[in-house]
Amino acid sequence: MASSNFSAIALPPSLPPSDIIVMVTPFGDPPSVRLSLFGTLLLLFTAAVAGNALLCSVVCLERRLRTPMCTFIASMALTDIVQVASSVPRIMANLLGDGGAAGGGGGPRGGGVGLVSVAECTAQMFLMHVSVRAQAFLLALMSVDRYLAVAFPLRYRSLVTNGAALRASAAAAAAACALTCPNVALLVGLDYCRARVLAAVYCSFYSVAFTSCGDVGAQRRYGYATLALATALPACAVALAYALILLECRKAGLRRGQRKALRTCVTHLLAVGAFFASVFFSFASNISFLAGVGAEVSYCLQGLHCIVPALVNPVIYGLGTAEIRRGCVKRFRRRVADGGR
C-alpha cells in the first residue's frame, strides 16, 4: 500500500532482506507526537505490569485468597504480564526508531521505523497469540466456575477445588500453545523473496504471512480455524454460562452464598467485556468498514488490544473483589508497619 515510501529504507548490510522485518508507524512529523505516545505508553506499561504483579503476589501470599476464583485471577494476571511485556516495549521502540535514517528515509511521512529480526518477531508473535488465547480460555473457565458457584453453592467446594483450578489454568495455557505452534510452523514454510515491511503494531500471524511471495491459503484457513476455536468458542461458553446463571437468578430464594457469587459475576463480566471489546476493535481495524478512519486510528485500535485488558484487569479485580481488596490493604499496612520499624 505504501511500498513507495519504503524504498528508501536502508537495511543493515550484514543481513539479507529476508532476515529482518521492517516495522513502521503511521505517525509522522513532528517527532513530538511520537514522543508523547511513547511517554503515554511507558506510563500505561508500567501501571499494567505493576498492577498485575501486585495482584499476583497478593493472591499467592494471602492464604485466604487461595481459592479457585482467585487462582484463575492470578493466572489471568500472569498472561496479562506476558502480553504487555512481549508487545508494548517493541511498540515504544518503533515509535522512537529511525531505521531509515541511514538511507535518508523513514516510515510513511517520516514516522518511526523499527528493524526487527525474524527471531524476535516470531517470539513476539508466539507469546502474543499464546497469552491472548490463554486469556480467552481462562475467561471461559471463570464463567463456568461462576455458574457452579451460583447453581450449586452447597457442593461448590467439592466440585471446584484450588488444585482443579490450577490444573485447568495449566490446560488453558497448554491449549493456547498447541494452537499457536502450527502458526509458527506454517510461516516457516513460506517463501520470502523480498524485504518484509509491516505497518502493524506487533508481529501477528496474518501480518507476517501476507509479506510472503507465495500462496497463503493454508495459513488463512488455519487462521480462521484458530479464530473459531480460541475466540468464538470461549465467547460462546461465556454466553452460555451466563445464560444459565440468569436462569438460576429467576428462581426464588437465593442463598447468601449465591448472592455473593453473583456479585463476583459482575466483576467478571467487566473483564470479559474489556477483553472481547479489545479483540473486536483490533480485528475490526483491518476490515473495510473501518478502512476510512485513517492509519493512525487503526494503529491505535490495535495498540489498545495490547494494553487495555492488562491495564483494567487489576483495577476490576482489585476494586471489585472484596477479598482481594482486603488482601491488598492488608499487605500495604504490613509493608508500612515494617517500614516504620
N, C-alpha and C positions, 0 to 999 in steps of 0.2 A: 504493500500500500504506500509505503514511504521509502521505497528502496533507493530512490534518487538521493534522498537525504543521507543514506548510509554509505554511499560510495566513497566518501572522503575519510571514513573512519580508518585509522591506521591500526592494524593488528600487530601483536608482538612478533618480530621476525623469527624467534626461536620456536614458534608453534605454527603448524599448518592451520588453515582456516577451520578445518573440521574439528580441531581440538579445543576450540574456545567458543563461547557463546556471548554475543553482544546483547546486553540488556539496556534498553533506552527508556527514558521517562518522557512524557509529553510536555513537561513544564519547561518553558524557555526562559529567556531573559525577562526581567532582571534576575540575577542569582539570588537576590533576597527572598524570592518566592520559594526556591528550593531550600534555602537556609531556614526559613520559617517552618516549612513542612518537616525538615529534619529535626528541628527543635521540638516540634509538637509530637512527632513520632517517638523521640527519645523519652519525653515525659510519659507518654502513654505506655511505652515498652517497659520502663522502669516500674510504673504503677502496676502493670499486669503481672510482671514476674514477681514483684514483692508481694502483691495481694494473694496470688496463688501459692507462693511459697509459705506465706503465713497461714493460709487456710490448711495446707497440707500438714504443716508442723503442729498446728493446734489439734487437728484430728488425730495425729499419731501420738502426741504427748498426753492428751487428756483421756484418761481411762473411760470416762463416761461417754465419750464420743466414739467409742469402738463399737458402732452399730452398723448394720448393713447399709442404711441410707448414707451415713457419714463415710463409709468405705467407698461407696460409689462417688460421693462428692470429692473425696481426696483423689480418686482415680481420674476424675474429670479435671481436677486442678493440675495433675501431672501432665495430662495430654495438652492442656492449655499452655503450660510452660514449654513443652516440646514444639507446639505450633508457632508461638511467637518467637522463640529462640532460633528456629530454623528459617524464618521468613523476614521478620522485621529488620534485623541487622543488615541483611542484603538490600532491602528496600532503601534504608538510610544510606548505605554505601553508594548505591546507584544515584541517589539524589545529589550526592557530593562528587560523584565520579566525573572524570573528563577523559574518557577513553579515546576520544577523537582529537585530543589536543595535539598529539604528535603529527597528525595529518592535516591540521588546520581546520578540522570539522568537529562536529559534536553530534548529539542526537538531533531530532527534529527541532528546529527553531532554537538551537543552542541548548537543548535540555541536557540533563545529566546522562552520562553513559558509563556503564559498568562492564568490564570484561570478566567473564566467569568461566572457569574451567568446566569441562564436561563432568568431571568427577564431583565438583561442588554442586553443579546444577542437578545431577542425578540424586545426590544425597538429600538436597533440599526437597526435590520432588517426592522422594520416598518418605521422608519424615512428615512433610505436609499432608500427603494423602493418608498416611497411617494415622496421624493424630486426628484429622477430621473424620475419618471413617470410624475410628475408635470412639470418638465423641458421640457420633450418631448411634452406635450400638449401645453405649452406656446410657444415653438418654432413654432408649427403648427399655433397657433393663430397669432403670429407675422408675419408669412408668408402670411396669409390671409389679415392681416392689410396692409402689403406692396402692395399686389395685388390691394386692394381697393384704396390705395393712388395713384398708378400708373394708374389704369384703369378709376377711377372716381375722378380726382383731384378737380373738382368744387363741387362735392357732398360729398367729403370725410368727412368734418367736421360734416355733418348731419348724415352720415352713421355710423361713429365710434366716439363716444364721450368718454370722460375720465371716466364717470360713467359706460359706457358699457365695457370699458377695465377692470375696477376694478371688475365688475361682472363676466366677462369672466375669469379673473385670479382666482377669488374665486371658480368658477366652475371647473377650471383645478385642483385646489388643492382638491376639494371635490371628483372629479372623481378619482384622484390618491389614496385618502384614501379609497374610495369604492372598488377599485380593490385590495388594499393591505390587508384590513381586512380579507377577506377569506384566504389569505396566512397564517395569524396567526392562524385562526380557524382550518385550515387543519393540521397544525403542532401540535396543542394541542392534537388532537385525535390519534396521532401516538404512538406506543409502543417503549419506550426507555429502553432497558434491560441491557445496559452497559454504561460505561463512553463514553461520546461523544468527539471525537477528530476532530478538524477542521484544516486542513492545508490550510487555506484560509486567505485572508486579512481582511475580515469582515464577520459578520454573514449574510448570504444570505438565501433566501428561499430554494434553492437547496442544499446548503452545509449542512444546518441543517437537512433537510428531509432525506438525504442519510446517516445520522448517526443512523437512527432508525432501529429496527429489523423487522419491518413489511413491507407490500406491500405499495409502494409509487406511484402506478399507477394513483390514483386520483390527487395526488399532481403534478405529472409530466404533466398530461393533463391540469390542471389549469395553470401551469407554461407556457405551450405553448400558451394557450389562452391569458394570460396577455401579453406575448411577442408580440403576434399579435396585441392586442388592444392598448398597451401602447408604443410600439416601431415601429412596421411595419406600423400601421395605421397613426401615426403622420408623419413618414418619407414619406409616400405616399402623405399625404396632403401638405407637404413642396414641394415635387417634382411637384405636380400638380399646386400649386400656382405659382411656378417659371416658369413652362412651359407656363402658361397663361401670366405671366409678359413678357417673351421673345416674345410672340405673339404681345403684346402691343408695345414692343420696335420696332417691324418691321414696325409699322405704321409711316407714315411721320409726321413731325411737332410736336414733343413732346413739351409740355408746360414747363415753368420754374419749376412749382411745381412738374411735373412728373420727371424732371431731378433730382431734389432734392430728391425725393422719391427713385429713382434708386440708388443714392449714398448710402443711408441707407441700400439698399438691399445688397450691397457688404459687409457692416459691419455685417449684419445679417447672411449672408451665411458663413462668417468666424466662427461665433459662432455655427451655425448648423454643420459645418464640425468638429469643435473641439468636440462637444457633441457626435455625432454619431460615430466618429472615436474612442473615448474612450469607448463607449458601445461595438463597434465591437471587439476591442482588448481585452476587459475584457471577452467577450463571447468566442472569438477565443482561449484564453489561456487555455480553458478547453476542446477543441476538438483536434482530432487526429493530424491534420497537424502541430500543434504547440507543440505536446507532446514531441518532441525530443529536444526542446530548453533548457530544464532544469527547475527545480522547482524555481530557483532564478528569471529567466526571466519571468516565468508565474506569480510569486508573484508580481513582479514589474509592469507588464502589468495591473494586477487587481488594484494595488495601484494607477496607473496613472488615472484610471477611477474615483477614489475618489477625486483627487486633480486637474487634468488638467483643466476641464471646469471651475471650480470655480476660478482658477488662471488666466486663459486667458480672461474670460468674462469681468472683469473690464478694462483690457487693451484694448480689442477690442472695447467695447462700449465707454470707456473714451476717447480714442485717435481717434476712428473712427467716432464718432458722434460729430459734431461741437458744437451743443447746449450744450451737456453735458461737453465737453471740456471747453467751455467758462464758464459754471457754476462752474466747479472745480476751474478754475483760479480765478473767482470772489470770491468764498468762501475763497480761500487761501489768496488773497490780503486783504480781510476784516479781516481775522484772524491775519495777520501780522500787519495791521494797528491798530487793537485793542490791540495787544500785545505791540506795541510801545508806547502806551499812559501811 
